[in-house]
């Protein structure tokens, strides 16, 4: 009887324990999901001492001094704090809150006499970021990069090329990260060589500079550059600085993260004779009969054995009679044809942004594919991006947050360092794994790739934007600067419409105003 009476009690207790365990597990799972995607917004009081100028006022003065703003300008500022929450690399992060929670969020300010209350960033966001290898700890001593360009190209736009190189060739403290740069200028004077060499060394870049003796075609210069890289690589290897990879790139190539690059290169055996291309944008893929092909997109990686092979190939030997054949040819195209025909070396390809198989992505911009960029090429087109300035935000949120997309509930998107956009007709995103893409598009949607190249794609999940309407408003990155306290200030601008007189009479006037959105990225104290 005691046993028969006790059974229901035990069953109840057991059921209670099971229910409790399930409930706790569910709450833990829900909390984890919540932490992965949920973004918190908070009200921020003005903590500026009475009588002091707001930081937002100082930043507005910077924008006025450097850029032309309409007298009346729409203004909105957010403070953004990064979090330690898990973040899938290369994906779009769903932000479960509105970017514009109030209709009157953008304030109309008079730039000549703005109200501090309107300028103040009264709202704060917490956005998830992926914690990658710290920029100040990165050491890339096994990499050598070779670039051939001109003196004019380097000095234009206030040394923009050098500012971009500094972002990925130095550590956070401004000293070399161990990577070596071999720079070949076209027909430069001794004075120009000395000036460039000094500028690079002052920026902490480990560099070896040289020049052609006269005006030389690009194909010939890059062939000579590879010869110099081979020779210089052997010289520094004798002193213990052995290089595993020799990257031959154009001056418009930018690496957002050398730690990510090293991670991708680590899947290859550098002791073998390997020839890799890392094409970026869609434009570097070309139609080749019924398939598409590439010459590497201006970013070629060679192992030591491959570098040693190239000067020996007859098709690349440049004598007096051969000079004309080098004019008008792309250097990477010439290199690929020669290595394939005379050495039997196929090019391995790591797509940096645009997946060549996916013709269904044809209308998607490369930065909207949901892929973490391995490199950028011709980054100034079509976004007119000053990549050295755009990449500055990684000092606050880590290298993986550059170009990462944050999708808000009210159809706003932050593409970090590139743009902020609003899609009033709605948007979503497609979530696909590589294996699923292969299955879905194996018959009709897969673009064939030339059998003369080997595609090496990582097995990653991809999310890409799925626009449900054509209308979009875009604020492009205008400015970025790092403050003394480590915060990074970004200004995104949408220029006002310069209407005709008839349009002005019918409009409410506000459509013609410039609009500025400021993001103030604060590095969270760990």
C-alpha positions as CSV (number, residue, x, y, z in Angstrom):
1,X,0.0,0.0,0.0
2,X,2.8,2.3,0.8
3,X,4.4,1.6,-2.5
4,X,1.1,2.0,-4.4
5,X,0.4,5.3,-2.6
6,X,4.0,6.5,-3.2
7,X,4.1,6.0,-7.0
8,X,1.9,9.0,-7.9
9,X,4.1,11.2,-5.6
10,X,7.3,10.0,-7.3
11,X,5.7,10.4,-10.7
12,X,4.6,13.9,-9.9
13,X,8.1,14.8,-8.6
14,X,9.7,13.2,-11.7
15,X,7.3,15.0,-14.0
16,X,8.0,18.2,-12.1
17,X,11.8,17.7,-12.5
18,X,11.5,16.9,-16.2
19,X,9.2,19.9,-16.8
20,X,11.6,22.1,-14.8
21,X,14.6,20.9,-16.9
22,X,12.8,21.4,-20.2
23,X,11.7,24.9,-19.1
24,X,15.2,25.8,-18.0
25,X,16.6,24.4,-21.2
26,X,14.1,26.3,-23.3
27,X,14.8,29.6,-21.4
28,X,18.5,29.1,-21.9
29,X,18.1,28.4,-25.6
30,X,15.8,31.4,-26.0
31,X,18.1,33.6,-24.0
32,X,21.0,32.5,-26.2
33,X,19.1,33.3,-29.4
34,X,18.0,36.6,-27.8
35,X,21.6,37.5,-27.0
36,X,22.8,36.6,-30.5
37,X,20.3,38.9,-32.3
38,X,18.8,41.3,-29.8
39,X,20.0,44.8,-29.7
40,X,19.4,47.1,-26.8
41,X,18.7,50.7,-27.1
42,X,19.1,53.1,-24.2
43,X,18.6,56.7,-23.5
44,X,21.8,58.6,-22.9
45,X,21.9,61.7,-20.7
46,X,24.2,64.6,-21.6
47,X,27.2,64.1,-19.4
48,X,29.2,67.0,-20.8
49,X,30.3,69.5,-18.1
50,X,28.3,72.8,-18.1
51,X,30.0,75.3,-20.3
52,X,32.0,72.7,-22.3
53,X,31.4,72.1,-26.0
54,X,29.6,68.9,-26.9
55,X,31.7,66.3,-28.8
56,X,28.9,66.3,-31.4
57,X,29.4,70.1,-31.8
58,X,33.1,69.6,-32.4
59,X,32.4,66.9,-35.0
60,X,29.8,69.0,-36.8
61,X,32.5,71.7,-37.0
62,X,34.8,69.2,-38.6
63,X,32.2,68.2,-41.2
64,X,31.5,71.9,-42.0
65,X,35.2,72.6,-42.4
66,X,35.8,69.6,-44.7
67,X,32.5,69.2,-46.6
68,X,29.8,71.5,-47.9
69,X,26.5,71.1,-46.0
70,X,23.2,72.9,-46.7
71,X,22.4,75.7,-44.2
72,X,19.6,73.5,-42.8
73,X,20.6,69.9,-42.5
74,X,18.9,66.8,-41.1
75,X,20.9,65.4,-38.2
76,X,20.8,62.2,-36.2
77,X,23.5,60.7,-34.0
78,X,23.7,57.3,-32.3
79,X,26.3,56.0,-29.9
80,X,27.1,52.4,-30.7
81,X,28.7,50.0,-28.2
82,X,30.0,46.6,-29.3
83,X,29.2,43.5,-27.4
84,X,30.8,40.1,-26.7
85,X,27.8,38.2,-28.0
86,X,28.4,35.5,-30.6
87,X,28.3,36.6,-34.2
88,X,28.6,34.4,-37.3
89,X,31.3,35.6,-39.6
90,X,30.1,36.8,-42.9
91,X,26.4,36.9,-42.1
92,X,23.9,39.6,-41.8
93,X,22.9,40.3,-38.2
94,X,19.2,40.7,-37.5
95,X,18.7,43.6,-35.1
96,X,15.4,43.2,-33.3
97,X,14.7,46.8,-32.9
98,X,13.9,49.9,-35.0
99,X,16.7,52.2,-36.3
100,X,14.1,55.0,-36.4
101,X,11.9,54.4,-33.4
102,X,10.4,57.9,-33.5
103,X,9.2,59.8,-36.5
104,X,10.9,63.0,-35.4
105,X,14.3,61.2,-34.9
106,X,16.2,63.3,-37.5
107,X,16.4,66.9,-36.2
108,X,16.6,69.8,-38.7
109,X,19.6,71.9,-37.5
110,X,20.9,75.2,-38.6
111,X,24.6,74.4,-39.2
112,X,25.6,78.0,-38.4
113,X,23.8,78.0,-35.0
114,X,22.9,74.4,-34.1
115,X,21.1,73.6,-30.9
116,X,23.3,71.3,-28.6
117,X,20.2,69.4,-27.6
118,X,19.4,68.5,-31.2
119,X,23.1,67.5,-31.9
120,X,23.4,65.3,-28.8
121,X,23.4,61.6,-29.4
122,X,20.6,60.9,-27.0
123,X,20.2,57.2,-27.9
124,X,22.6,54.3,-27.7
125,X,22.8,50.9,-29.5
126,X,24.5,47.7,-28.5
127,X,25.5,45.7,-31.6
128,X,27.0,42.2,-31.6
129,X,30.5,41.9,-33.1
130,X,32.7,38.9,-33.8
131,X,35.8,38.8,-31.6
132,X,38.7,38.1,-33.9
133,X,42.5,38.3,-33.4
134,X,43.5,41.7,-32.1
135,X,45.0,43.9,-34.7
136,X,47.9,44.9,-32.4
137,X,48.9,41.2,-31.9
138,X,48.8,40.2,-35.6
139,X,52.2,39.2,-36.9
140,X,52.4,38.5,-40.7
141,X,56.1,37.7,-41.1
142,X,55.4,34.9,-43.6
143,X,53.8,37.2,-46.2
144,X,55.5,39.4,-48.9
145,X,53.4,41.7,-51.0
146,X,54.6,43.2,-54.4
147,X,53.0,46.2,-56.0
148,X,54.0,48.2,-59.1
149,X,52.5,51.7,-59.5
150,X,53.5,55.3,-60.2
151,X,54.7,58.2,-58.0
152,X,51.7,60.2,-59.1
153,X,49.3,57.5,-58.1
154,X,50.8,57.3,-54.6
155,X,50.8,61.0,-53.8
156,X,47.3,61.8,-55.1
157,X,44.4,62.5,-52.8
158,X,46.7,63.2,-49.8
159,X,48.5,59.9,-49.9
160,X,45.3,57.9,-49.9
161,X,47.1,54.7,-51.1
162,X,49.6,54.8,-48.3
163,X,46.9,55.5,-45.8
164,X,45.1,52.4,-47.0
165,X,48.3,50.3,-47.0
166,X,49.0,51.3,-43.4
167,X,45.7,49.8,-42.3
168,X,46.8,46.2,-43.2
169,X,50.6,46.4,-43.2
170,X,51.0,47.7,-39.6
171,X,49.9,46.8,-36.1
172,X,47.6,48.9,-34.0
173,X,50.6,50.8,-32.5
174,X,51.7,51.9,-35.9
175,X,54.7,49.5,-36.2
176,X,55.2,46.8,-38.9
177,X,53.1,43.6,-38.5
178,X,55.9,41.6,-40.1
179,X,54.6,41.7,-43.7
180,X,57.1,42.9,-46.3
181,X,56.2,45.2,-49.1
182,X,58.2,45.3,-52.4
183,X,57.3,48.5,-54.3
184,X,58.3,49.0,-57.9
185,X,57.7,52.5,-59.3
186,X,57.5,53.2,-63.0
187,X,60.3,55.6,-64.1
188,X,60.7,57.4,-60.8
189,X,63.6,59.7,-60.0
190,X,65.9,59.1,-57.1
191,X,64.3,62.0,-55.2
192,X,60.8,60.5,-55.7
193,X,62.1,57.0,-54.5
194,X,63.6,58.6,-51.4
195,X,60.4,60.5,-50.6
196,X,58.2,57.4,-51.0
197,X,60.6,55.3,-49.0
198,X,60.6,57.8,-46.2
199,X,56.8,58.2,-46.1
200,X,56.3,54.4,-45.9
201,X,58.9,53.9,-43.2
202,X,57.3,56.8,-41.1
203,X,54.0,54.9,-41.3
204,X,55.7,51.8,-39.9
205,X,55.6,49.8,-43.2
206,X,58.5,47.4,-43.9
207,X,59.3,48.2,-47.5
208,X,61.9,47.7,-50.2
209,X,61.5,50.2,-53.0
210,X,62.9,50.2,-56.6
211,X,62.1,51.7,-59.9
212,X,62.3,50.9,-63.6
213,X,64.9,52.8,-65.6
214,X,62.3,54.2,-68.0
215,X,58.6,54.2,-68.9
216,X,57.6,50.5,-68.9
217,X,54.4,48.6,-69.7
218,X,52.5,47.2,-66.8
219,X,53.0,43.6,-67.9
220,X,56.7,44.0,-68.1
221,X,56.8,45.8,-64.8
222,X,55.0,43.0,-63.0
223,X,57.2,40.4,-64.5
224,X,60.3,42.3,-63.3
225,X,58.6,42.8,-59.9
226,X,58.3,39.0,-59.5
227,X,62.0,38.6,-60.2
228,X,62.8,41.3,-57.6
229,X,60.5,39.6,-55.1
230,X,62.3,36.2,-55.7
231,X,65.7,37.8,-55.2
232,X,64.8,39.9,-52.2
233,X,62.9,37.0,-50.6
234,X,66.1,34.8,-50.8
235,X,68.2,37.7,-49.3
236,X,66.0,38.2,-46.2
237,X,65.4,34.4,-45.9
238,X,69.2,34.1,-45.3
239,X,68.7,36.3,-42.2
240,X,65.9,34.2,-40.9
241,X,62.9,36.1,-42.5
242,X,61.6,33.3,-44.7
243,X,58.4,34.1,-46.6
244,X,55.8,31.4,-47.4
245,X,53.5,33.4,-49.7
246,X,54.4,36.0,-52.3
247,X,51.4,38.2,-53.2
248,X,51.5,40.1,-56.5
249,X,48.8,42.7,-56.3
250,X,47.6,45.9,-57.9
251,X,47.6,49.2,-56.0
252,X,43.8,49.2,-55.7
253,X,43.8,46.0,-53.7
254,X,42.9,46.3,-50.0
255,X,42.9,43.5,-47.3
256,X,40.4,44.2,-44.5
257,X,42.0,41.5,-42.3
258,X,45.4,39.8,-42.7
259,X,44.4,37.4,-39.9
260,X,41.4,36.2,-42.0
261,X,43.7,36.1,-45.1
262,X,46.2,33.9,-43.2
263,X,43.3,31.7,-42.1
264,X,42.2,31.1,-45.7
265,X,45.8,30.5,-46.9
266,X,46.4,28.0,-44.1
267,X,44.3,25.4,-46.0
268,X,47.0,25.3,-48.7
269,X,50.4,23.6,-48.5
270,X,52.9,26.5,-49.0
271,X,55.8,23.9,-49.5
272,X,54.2,23.0,-52.9
273,X,54.2,24.8,-56.2
274,X,51.0,26.7,-55.9
275,X,49.4,29.6,-57.9
276,X,46.3,31.3,-56.3
277,X,44.0,34.0,-57.6
278,X,41.7,35.9,-55.3
279,X,39.2,37.7,-57.6
280,X,36.8,40.1,-55.8
281,X,34.2,42.0,-57.9
282,X,31.9,40.5,-60.5
283,X,33.7,42.5,-63.2
284,X,36.9,40.4,-63.0
285,X,35.0,37.3,-64.1
286,X,34.8,37.0,-67.9
287,X,32.8,34.9,-70.3
288,X,34.8,32.1,-71.8
289,X,32.5,30.3,-74.3
290,X,29.8,28.6,-72.2
291,X,31.6,29.2,-68.9
292,X,33.1,32.0,-66.9
293,X,36.8,32.4,-66.0
294,X,39.1,34.8,-64.3
295,X,42.8,35.8,-64.4
296,X,42.9,36.4,-60.6
297,X,41.5,39.9,-60.4
298,X,44.8,41.6,-59.9
299,X,45.6,39.6,-56.7
300,X,47.9,36.6,-57.3
301,X,49.5,34.5,-54.5
302,X,52.5,32.4,-55.2
303,X,54.5,29.9,-53.1
304,X,58.2,30.1,-53.1
305,X,58.5,27.2,-55.6
306,X,56.1,29.0,-58.0
307,X,58.0,32.3,-57.7
308,X,61.2,30.5,-58.5
309,X,59.7,28.9,-61.6
310,X,58.4,32.1,-63.3
311,X,61.7,33.7,-64.3
312,X,62.6,30.4,-66.1
313,X,59.6,30.3,-68.4
314,X,60.4,31.2,-72.0
315,X,57.0,32.8,-72.5
316,X,57.8,35.4,-69.8
317,X,61.4,36.2,-70.9
318,X,61.5,39.7,-72.2
319,X,64.1,40.4,-74.8
320,X,64.2,43.3,-77.2
321,X,62.2,41.5,-79.8
322,X,59.5,40.5,-77.3
323,X,58.8,43.9,-75.9
324,X,55.8,44.8,-78.2
325,X,53.9,41.6,-77.3
326,X,53.7,42.8,-73.7
327,X,51.9,46.0,-74.5
328,X,48.1,45.9,-74.2
329,X,48.1,42.7,-72.2
330,X,46.9,42.4,-68.6
331,X,49.8,41.2,-66.5
332,X,47.7,38.6,-64.6
333,X,46.2,37.2,-67.9
334,X,49.7,36.9,-69.4
335,X,50.9,35.1,-66.2
336,X,48.1,32.6,-66.2
337,X,48.4,31.7,-69.9
338,X,52.1,31.2,-69.5
339,X,51.9,29.1,-66.3
340,X,49.2,26.9,-67.8
341,X,50.7,26.3,-71.3
342,X,54.4,26.0,-70.4
343,X,54.4,24.8,-66.8
344,X,51.0,23.0,-66.6
345,X,50.2,24.9,-63.4
346,X,46.5,25.5,-62.9
347,X,45.3,28.5,-60.9
348,X,43.4,27.9,-57.7
349,X,40.8,30.5,-57.1
350,X,39.4,31.8,-53.7
351,X,36.4,34.0,-54.4
352,X,36.8,37.1,-52.2
353,X,33.3,38.4,-52.5
354,X,31.4,37.4,-55.6
355,X,30.6,33.6,-55.9
356,X,31.1,32.8,-59.6
357,X,28.7,29.9,-59.6
358,X,25.7,32.0,-58.5
359,X,24.0,33.6,-61.5
360,X,21.0,34.1,-59.2
361,X,23.2,36.7,-57.4
362,X,23.6,38.7,-60.6
363,X,21.7,41.7,-59.4
364,X,23.1,41.8,-55.9
365,X,25.9,44.2,-55.2
366,X,29.1,42.5,-54.0
367,X,28.9,44.0,-50.5
368,X,25.3,42.6,-50.2
369,X,26.2,39.0,-50.8
370,X,26.5,38.3,-47.0
371,X,30.1,37.3,-47.5
372,X,32.9,38.6,-45.3
373,X,35.3,40.3,-47.7
374,X,38.7,38.6,-48.1
375,X,40.0,41.5,-50.1
376,X,38.6,44.5,-52.0
377,X,39.7,45.6,-55.5
378,X,38.9,48.9,-57.1
379,X,37.1,49.8,-53.9
380,X,36.6,53.4,-55.0
381,X,34.1,52.2,-57.6
382,X,31.1,52.4,-57.4
383,X,31.0,53.7,-53.8
384,X,33.8,56.3,-54.1
385,X,35.1,54.7,-50.9
386,X,38.2,56.0,-49.1
387,X,38.9,52.6,-47.7
388,X,41.6,53.8,-45.3
389,X,39.1,56.0,-43.7
390,X,36.2,53.4,-43.9
391,X,38.3,50.7,-42.3
392,X,39.1,52.9,-39.3
393,X,35.9,51.6,-37.5
394,X,37.7,48.3,-36.9
395,X,39.8,49.9,-34.2
396,X,36.6,50.0,-32.1
397,X,34.7,46.9,-33.2
398,X,37.3,44.5,-34.6
399,X,38.4,43.6,-38.2
400,X,35.3,41.3,-38.8
401,X,32.9,44.2,-38.3
402,X,34.0,46.0,-41.5
403,X,31.3,45.9,-44.1
404,X,29.2,43.7,-41.8
405,X,25.5,44.3,-42.3
406,X,23.0,45.0,-39.5
407,X,19.4,44.6,-40.5
408,X,16.9,46.5,-38.4
409,X,13.3,45.7,-37.8
410,X,12.1,48.8,-39.7
411,X,14.0,47.9,-42.9
412,X,17.1,50.0,-42.2
413,X,20.5,48.5,-42.9
414,X,23.9,49.5,-41.7
415,X,26.7,48.3,-43.9
416,X,29.5,49.2,-41.6
417,X,32.0,51.6,-43.2
418,X,30.1,51.8,-46.5
419,X,26.5,53.0,-46.1
420,X,23.3,53.2,-44.2
421,X,20.2,52.5,-46.3
422,X,16.4,52.5,-45.8
423,X,14.1,50.3,-47.8
424,X,10.5,51.6,-47.2
425,X,9.0,48.9,-49.4
426,X,10.5,46.1,-47.3
427,X,13.4,43.6,-47.5
428,X,14.4,40.3,-46.2
429,X,17.3,38.0,-46.6
430,X,18.0,34.5,-48.0
431,X,19.9,32.1,-45.7
432,X,21.8,29.5,-47.6
433,X,24.6,27.0,-47.0
434,X,26.9,26.2,-49.8
435,X,25.7,22.6,-50.1
436,X,22.1,23.9,-50.3
437,X,23.0,26.3,-53.0
438,X,24.6,23.5,-55.0
439,X,21.4,21.4,-54.7
440,X,19.0,24.3,-55.4
441,X,20.7,25.6,-58.5
442,X,22.5,22.5,-59.9
443,X,20.4,22.4,-63.1
444,X,19.5,25.8,-64.3
445,X,21.0,28.5,-62.0
446,X,24.6,27.4,-61.7
447,X,27.1,29.3,-63.9
448,X,29.8,26.9,-65.2
449,X,33.4,27.8,-64.4
450,X,36.3,27.1,-66.8
451,X,37.9,23.8,-66.1
452,X,41.3,25.4,-66.3
453,X,40.9,26.9,-62.8
454,X,40.2,25.2,-59.5
455,X,37.6,26.9,-57.2
456,X,38.4,26.7,-53.5
457,X,35.3,28.0,-51.6
458,X,34.9,27.7,-47.9
459,X,31.9,25.9,-46.5
460,X,30.2,28.9,-45.0
461,X,26.6,29.9,-44.5
462,X,25.7,32.9,-46.7
463,X,22.9,35.4,-46.3
464,X,22.1,37.9,-48.9
465,X,19.6,40.7,-49.1
466,X,16.3,40.1,-50.8
467,X,14.9,43.4,-51.8
468,X,11.1,43.4,-52.1
469,X,10.9,46.9,-53.6
470,X,13.0,49.1,-55.8
471,X,12.9,52.2,-53.7
472,X,15.9,52.8,-51.4
473,X,17.4,55.8,-49.7
474,X,21.2,55.6,-49.2
475,X,23.5,57.5,-46.9
476,X,27.0,56.9,-48.1
477,X,30.1,57.2,-45.8
478,X,31.3,60.8,-45.8
479,X,33.8,60.9,-43.0
480,X,35.4,58.9,-40.3
481,X,37.9,59.8,-37.5
482,X,39.3,58.3,-34.4
483,X,39.1,60.4,-31.2
484,X,41.7,60.5,-28.5
485,X,39.5,58.3,-26.2
486,X,39.5,55.5,-28.9
487,X,35.9,56.1,-30.1
488,X,35.5,56.1,-33.9
489,X,33.1,58.7,-35.4
490,X,31.4,58.0,-38.7
491,X,29.3,60.4,-40.7
492,X,27.0,59.0,-43.4
493,X,25.4,61.5,-45.8
494,X,22.5,61.6,-48.2
495,X,22.7,64.7,-50.4
496,X,19.5,66.7,-50.7
497,X,17.7,66.9,-54.0
498,X,18.5,70.0,-55.9
499,X,15.1,70.7,-57.4
500,X,13.9,73.0,-60.1
501,X,12.0,76.2,-59.2
502,X,8.7,74.5,-60.0
503,X,9.5,71.6,-57.8
504,X,10.4,73.9,-54.9
505,X,7.0,75.6,-55.0
506,X,5.3,72.2,-54.7
507,X,7.6,70.6,-52.1
508,X,7.6,71.0,-48.4
509,X,11.2,72.2,-48.6
510,X,12.6,69.4,-46.4
511,X,13.3,67.2,-49.4
512,X,16.1,69.4,-50.5
513,X,18.1,69.2,-47.3
514,X,21.2,67.3,-46.8
515,X,20.8,64.5,-44.3
516,X,23.6,63.3,-41.9
517,X,23.6,60.2,-39.7
518,X,26.4,60.0,-37.2
519,X,27.5,56.7,-35.6
520,X,29.9,57.0,-32.6
521,X,31.5,53.5,-32.1
522,X,32.7,52.9,-28.5
523,X,34.9,49.9,-27.8
524,X,33.4,48.0,-24.9
525,X,35.6,47.5,-21.9
526,X,36.2,43.8,-21.4
